Amino acid sequence: RKLPPAPPDTLIRAMDTVLRAVPEMDLAQLTELCDSAEPLVAGISNGIASYIWERAGDPDNALKSAEQMLAIFEHREYPWTRLLADSRLAELHLYAGRGAEALHHLRSAAQLQEDLGDWSDIVGVRGAMALASLQIGDLDQAEHWLAVSTSPASQESFGNQSFALAARAELHLARGNIDTGLQLWRDAVNLISAERIPGLQTEPGLEPWVLELKSVAVIAHARHGHLDRVADFLHDLTTTLPALLMNPHEIQSAYTTGLPLRGAILLALGMANLHTGHPRTGTTLIALAHRFGYMRQFQPTMSTTQACTDAEQTDPVAYAEAVSAYADLNPDELRAAALAVLDSVQNAPKRALPGASGSGLV
């Protein structure tokens, strides 16, 4: 106890330094450590900061932090940290729909992984390469990476089977196999909903990975005229989103949980409204989803171009007005605006989902 702290010259010591200095992950304090003269401390701090910036709705600073993490670790003796830095940058580019940039970092990560002895692709590089290939429209490469990403070890990892089903769903949708793609989306959601991470406490129904897949599934079904098949998913998103907007820190996880996740849910509700007779509300929610920086890794369903086209073809005037109205709002103002729109929907006349029985309502 009388000894001074050890210098943060190993990864474990550097992590210890960061966690002791910023136990609550306060962004202001963490930013100071990002400029630390100790390179390992600075690298780890930038990696953590990239998640916090992203959750706060600041993708530009999230990207800068991840790039700084890579710059620090790129020429050091820890190849595993370089792999994580490249993977993190690829993740950010995937969420933003920049498939080509994601592939650049994924190839680097794949080479590092091979140099390390593969480790059964525990960071999901090959599956991510399939998603990136889908984003750039290379369907054959996407199918190749989906095939090689499947192994007994990877199938045992949390969420891998569900995300593989989701990626295959997008591949089928891209090739025009609509019924197969939609069925795979329902299978993916049902599977991920039943999975649990040992030791991780999350509120049932608020798991971010479940909410993301439900959102994409609803959008895919809405676009192809089959919302009735996912009425329960839509109900879950509709009842969950107001609480998430009122409590921005409701979900705590290393996984993206902030504005991008809420944006994905907004896009799902927007698409549902477009296809259930509430076009103005739908276009407004889609405009908000863009400002929230919604997650776009699963394409073609989450394509920005497609979402804009859907809104513009439905009600171009309302969409243009919404885009202008929300252009300069900060994150707190965006949450308030979204809540106001949802409140107006709640008080509007409801109608049943096309083809649904019972009381499935938007």
Salt bridges, closest charged atoms under 4 A:
ASP9 OD1 - ARG13 NH1 2.83
ASP16 OD1 - ARG20 NE 2.80
GLU54 OE1 - ARG88 NH2 2.82
ASP86 OD1 - HIS105 ND1 2.87
GLU91 OE1 - ARG88 NH1 2.64
ASP118 OD1 - ARG126 NH2 2.70
ASP140 OD1 - ARG175 NH2 2.89
GLU143 OE1 - ARG175 NH1 2.84
ASP179 OD1 - ARG229 NH1 3.72
GLU207 OE2 - ARG196 NH1 3.94
ASP236 OD2 - LYS214 NZ 2.72
ASP236 OD1 - HIS235 ND1 3.89
ASP310 OD2 - ARG223 NH2 2.77
GLU321 OE1 - ARG280 NH2 2.63
ASP332 OD1 - ARG335 NH2 2.24
